[in-house]
Amino acid sequence: MKRIFFLFFLFSTCVLSSQTRKIIIENSEYQFADEEKYPGATVLLGKVKIKHDGIILTCQKAFFFKEKNFFKAIGNVLIKQGDTITQTSDYSDYDANSKQALSWGNVVLKDPTMTLTSDTLHFDRLNQKLFYNSFATIKDTTNTLKSKKGNYYLENKKFTATTRVTVVNPEHNLVSNHLDYYTESGLTYLYGPSTITNTENENRIYCERGFYNTKTDISHFVKNAKLYLKERTVEGDSLYYDKKRGFASATNNISIIDTIQNFITKGNYAEIFELKDSLFIIKKAVAISIVDKDSMFVHGDTLLVTGKAESRIVRTYHNVKIFKSDLQGKCDSIHTNQATGLTKMFKNPVLWSDRNQITGDTIHLLSNVETEKLDSLKVLNNAFIISKDSLSENDFNQIKGRNMFGKFEKNKLRLLFVKGNAESVYFNRSEETNILETITKEISSNIEFTLEKGVIETIKYLNTSDGKTYPPSKLPDDIRVLEGFIWRENEQPKKREDIFIRDDENEKEPTKKEDLKNTSAIVEKKSKLKQKAGKTKPEIKEKLGFSTKKQ
């Protein structure tokens, strides 16, 4: 008995279910059937109205195929689903069994959050999904979306649009080939190449994967992200941008190109403050300046760039290193004024120009702002220039003084003027044999000397000098190097990648004056052996063994 009751209940449920899936004709002014002309169809004319499982459809004319549970509507077609969704079109086919509707001709669908218009629209009532393949336009309170292909999911108010997609509002224009857009929240998720353009200032964002909030103007991009601002282009693996605050941050493999100053900054984390014309960058931060088809690389723990293009300041803090093919440097911090071309190096600065090491309390480099070439050099307080002898590891030509002023020609250091308390030590070699002949120490108020290819060519003592020349065997230990001598070659970046090596990674200490005293006995012994061989001349024709002339 229980089994019979269960079967009866199941059968009744199936019948009722079958009945609810059937199309119900509620109204028409005229009905007829013509099996020859319209086989299997009932023709409905005038104020046609049907119902089916939660929708009401009205039209002017229809063909109802009862056996197939299929309805073909013609003229002023209106479909209403509940109190929220309405759709109008010229034509519509509705399959009640699969709950699929195909509408075409001036299709307009509305729900509380948006209006969709298209020439052709599929309505999957079973999954509450709309889709189109021949262009559609979706408008909500904020944006207008257009695409060739797309799906709209009614339950979560989500558009998935593909192929020639645009999202436009009064402030932005978005172009993509694939995105998800939520009409209630205004959130947009981008997949594939996409560009967002600010219609007010023409700033642009490009990415291949990201997120964009069309209502708050906040975006986050994670693949091939590029931000094109008025005077800068920002690239990075990950890019965050808040348009209303004028704030952007980037992470990993960052490149910020200053399109006005021909200046690039790189690193692995950066923040840009657009309204304040400033940015800072850390984590392998490096500033790159293009100088006469050559690049100068400046690295520090932190790079800070402030000011508009015409008055921009670049500050580099802590563990600063400089690399250029013909100029290297190191210091604790650097201040560069791009408007004047003046770069100041602070705290234990050192420069290497060709074969010369230049040190002082503070070093200034001045560039020509028009040609962007190096123009002049200032070394303030405790100025010191050292050049290692080309044939000896322990002999150094040296000039020191209170201040030093230099002049560049074609980015090469050409002229140096030492002012105040000038002293020099130089090792003279025979031009014919390259054998060390004498060592000369001079003291003068001021010294001027010229360089050719990094080698001292001429020296001029501008005031009365006090000098003495020694043979190698008679050279006192305290004359070999000047007071304050430190040879810092081990700190010199020899290639671009070396600017990222921190000081504590270098095991070798700089060579100081005390370190060279221990070599004097060895030098003296070698000099005596050379004298016994008769190779040392008693006099020299010139003060310096490398074509140096005293004037």
ChimeraX attribute file (.defattr): number of C-alpha atoms within 10 A of each C-alpha:
attribute: neighborCount
match mode: 1-to-1
recipient: residues
	/A:1	5
	/A:2	7
	/A:3	8
	/A:4	9
	/A:5	10
	/A:6	11
	/A:7	11
	/A:8	12
	/A:9	12
	/A:10	12
	/A:11	12
	/A:12	12
	/A:13	12
	/A:14	12
	/A:15	12
	/A:16	11
	/A:17	11
	/A:18	11
	/A:19	11
	/A:20	14
	/A:21	16
	/A:22	18
	/A:23	21
	/A:24	16
	/A:25	14
	/A:26	13
	/A:27	16
	/A:28	19
	/A:29	12
	/A:30	12
	/A:31	15
	/A:32	11
	/A:33	15
	/A:34	11
	/A:35	10
	/A:36	7
	/A:37	8
	/A:38	12
	/A:39	10
	/A:40	16
	/A:41	21
	/A:42	18
	/A:43	18
	/A:44	24
	/A:45	18
	/A:46	15
	/A:47	16
	/A:48	22
	/A:49	23
	/A:50	18
	/A:51	18
	/A:52	16
	/A:53	14
	/A:54	10
	/A:55	15
	/A:56	17
	/A:57	23
	/A:58	24
	/A:59	26
	/A:60	19
	/A:61	24
	/A:62	27
	/A:63	21
	/A:64	22
	/A:65	18
	/A:66	14
	/A:67	9
	/A:68	13
	/A:69	16
	/A:70	21
	/A:71	22
	/A:72	21
	/A:73	25
	/A:74	20
	/A:75	16
	/A:76	16
	/A:77	24
	/A:78	22
	/A:79	22
	/A:80	18
	/A:81	16
	/A:82	10
	/A:83	9
	/A:84	10
	/A:85	15
	/A:86	19
	/A:87	21
	/A:88	24
	/A:89	25
	/A:90	18
	/A:91	22
	/A:92	27
	/A:93	18
	/A:94	21
	/A:95	16
	/A:96	18
	/A:97	14
	/A:98	13
	/A:99	17
	/A:100	19
	/A:101	20
	/A:102	18
	/A:103	26
	/A:104	18
	/A:105	17
	/A:106	16
	/A:107	21
	/A:108	22
	/A:109	21
	/A:110	18
	/A:111	16
	/A:112	13
	/A:113	14
	/A:114	17
	/A:115	18
	/A:116	21
	/A:117	21
	/A:118	22
	/A:119	18
	/A:120	21
	/A:121	29
	/A:122	19
	/A:123	20
	/A:124	16
	/A:125	18
	/A:126	10
	/A:127	12
	/A:128	14
	/A:129	18
	/A:130	21
	/A:131	20
	/A:132	20
	/A:133	17
	/A:134	13
	/A:135	20
	/A:136	23
	/A:137	18
	/A:138	21
	/A:139	19
	/A:140	17
	/A:141	12
	/A:142	17
	/A:143	21
	/A:144	18
	/A:145	23
	/A:146	24
	/A:147	25
	/A:148	18
	/A:149	19
	/A:150	23
	/A:151	19
	/A:152	23
	/A:153	16
	/A:154	15
	/A:155	9
	/A:156	11
	/A:157	17
	/A:158	20
	/A:159	22
	/A:160	18
	/A:161	27
	/A:162	21
	/A:163	17
	/A:164	14
	/A:165	22
	/A:166	24
	/A:167	23
	/A:168	19
	/A:169	17
	/A:170	11
	/A:171	14
	/A:172	18
	/A:173	19
	/A:174	20
	/A:175	22
	/A:176	23
	/A:177	20
	/A:178	24
	/A:179	25
	/A:180	19
	/A:181	23
	/A:182	19
	/A:183	23
	/A:184	15
	/A:185	14
	/A:186	18
	/A:187	20
	/A:188	21
	/A:189	18
	/A:190	23
	/A:191	18
	/A:192	13
	/A:193	17
	/A:194	21
	/A:195	19
	/A:196	21
	/A:197	19
	/A:198	17
	/A:199	14
	/A:200	9
	/A:201	10
	/A:202	15
	/A:203	18
	/A:204	19
	/A:205	23
	/A:206	22
	/A:207	26
	/A:208	19
	/A:209	20
	/A:210	24
	/A:211	19
	/A:212	22
	/A:213	17
	/A:214	22
	/A:215	12
	/A:216	12
	/A:217	16
	/A:218	18
	/A:219	20
	/A:220	21
	/A:221	25
	/A:222	17
	/A:223	19
	/A:224	16
	/A:225	25
	/A:226	24
	/A:227	25
	/A:228	18
	/A:229	18
	/A:230	14
	/A:231	15
	/A:232	21
	/A:233	18
	/A:234	24
	/A:235	25
	/A:236	26
	/A:237	18
	/A:238	23
	/A:239	28
	/A:240	22
	/A:241	21
	/A:242	16
	/A:243	15
	/A:244	10
	/A:245	12
	/A:246	13
	/A:247	17
	/A:248	21
	/A:249	21
	/A:250	29
	/A:251	21
	/A:252	17
	/A:253	15
	/A:254	24
	/A:255	26
	/A:256	24
	/A:257	21
	/A:258	18
	/A:259	15
	/A:260	12
	/A:261	18
	/A:262	12
	/A:263	18
	/A:264	19
	/A:265	25
	/A:266	25
	/A:267	25
	/A:268	19
	/A:269	21
	/A:270	27
	/A:271	19
	/A:272	21
	/A:273	15
	/A:274	17
	/A:275	10
	/A:276	12
	/A:277	16
	/A:278	17
	/A:279	21
	/A:280	21
	/A:281	29
	/A:282	19
	/A:283	18
	/A:284	18
	/A:285	24
	/A:286	27
	/A:287	26
	/A:288	19
	/A:289	19
	/A:290	15
	/A:291	17
	/A:292	12
	/A:293	6
	/A:294	12
	/A:295	15
	/A:296	19
	/A:297	21
	/A:298	25
	/A:299	32
	/A:300	28
	/A:301	20
	/A:302	21
	/A:303	28
	/A:304	20
	/A:305	19
	/A:306	17
	/A:307	14
	/A:308	14
	/A:309	15
	/A:310	12
	/A:311	11
	/A:312	17
	/A:313	21
	/A:314	19
	/A:315	19
	/A:316	27
	/A:317	17
	/A:318	17
	/A:319	18
	/A:320	25
	/A:321	30
	/A:322	26
	/A:323	25
	/A:324	21
	/A:325	14
	/A:326	15
	/A:327	19
	/A:328	24
	/A:329	23
	/A:330	28
	/A:331	22
	/A:332	17
	/A:333	23
	/A:334	25
	/A:335	17
	/A:336	20
	/A:337	18
	/A:338	20
	/A:339	15
	/A:340	15
	/A:341	18
	/A:342	20
	/A:343	19
	/A:344	18
	/A:345	25
	/A:346	20
	/A:347	15
	/A:348	14
	/A:349	23
	/A:350	27
	/A:351	23
	/A:352	24
	/A:353	20
	/A:354	17
	/A:355	16
	/A:356	20
	/A:357	22
	/A:358	22
	/A:359	27
	/A:360	25
	/A:361	17
	/A:362	20
	/A:363	27
	/A:364	19
	/A:365	18
	/A:366	21
	/A:367	20
	/A:368	15
	/A:369	15
	/A:370	7
	/A:371	10
	/A:372	18
	/A:373	20
	/A:374	22
	/A:375	21
	/A:376	21
	/A:377	21
	/A:378	21
	/A:379	27
	/A:380	19
	/A:381	17
	/A:382	16
	/A:383	25
	/A:384	29
	/A:385	25
	/A:386	25
	/A:387	22
	/A:388	19
	/A:389	18
	/A:390	11
	/A:391	11
	/A:392	10
	/A:393	8
	/A:394	15
	/A:395	20
	/A:396	21
	/A:397	23
	/A:398	22
	/A:399	26
	/A:400	30
	/A:401	26
	/A:402	19
	/A:403	23
	/A:404	29
	/A:405	18
	/A:406	19
	/A:407	19
	/A:408	17
	/A:409	12
	/A:410	10
	/A:411	18
	/A:412	19
	/A:413	25
	/A:414	20
	/A:415	20
	/A:416	22
	/A:417	22
	/A:418	28
	/A:419	20
	/A:420	17
	/A:421	15
	/A:422	24
	/A:423	24
	/A:424	22
	/A:425	25
	/A:426	25
	/A:427	25
	/A:428	27
	/A:429	24
	/A:430	20
	/A:431	15
	/A:432	7
	/A:433	9
	/A:434	13
	/A:435	17
	/A:436	22
	/A:437	24
	/A:438	25
	/A:439	25
	/A:440	20
	/A:441	22
	/A:442	17
	/A:443	21
	/A:444	20
	/A:445	18
	/A:446	23
	/A:447	26
	/A:448	18
	/A:449	20
	/A:450	19
	/A:451	17
	/A:452	13
	/A:453	12
	/A:454	16
	/A:455	17
	/A:456	23
	/A:457	18
	/A:458	19
	/A:459	19
	/A:460	15
	/A:461	20
	/A:462	15
	/A:463	11
	/A:464	10
	/A:465	16
	/A:466	12
	/A:467	13
	/A:468	11
	/A:469	19
	/A:470	15
	/A:471	21
	/A:472	24
	/A:473	21
	/A:474	14
	/A:475	17
	/A:476	13
	/A:477	15
	/A:478	13
	/A:479	15
	/A:480	24
	/A:481	25
	/A:482	20
	/A:483	14
	/A:484	12
	/A:485	20
	/A:486	18
	/A:487	20
	/A:488	19
	/A:489	16
	/A:490	14
	/A:491	20
	/A:492	19
	/A:493	21
	/A:494	15
	/A:495	11
	/A:496	17
	/A:497	10
	/A:498	15
	/A:499	25
	/A:500	19
	/A:501	14
	/A:502	14
	/A:503	12
	/A:504	7
	/A:505	7
	/A:506	10
	/A:507	8
	/A:508	12
	/A:509	12
	/A:510	12
	/A:511	15
	/A:512	15
	/A:513	17
	/A:514	14
	/A:515	11
	/A:516	16
	/A:517	16
	/A:518	11
	/A:519	13
	/A:520	19
	/A:521	12
	/A:522	10
	/A:523	16
	/A:524	17
	/A:525	12
	/A:526	13
	/A:527	21
	/A:528	16
	/A:529	13
	/A:530	17
	/A:531	16
	/A:532	9
	/A:533	9
	/A:534	9
	/A:535	15
	/A:536	22
	/A:537	14
	/A:538	9
	/A:539	10
	/A:540	15
	/A:541	12
	/A:542	15
	/A:543	20
	/A:544	25
	/A:545	24
	/A:546	19
	/A:547	16
	/A:548	20
	/A:549	16
	/A:550	11
	/A:551	8
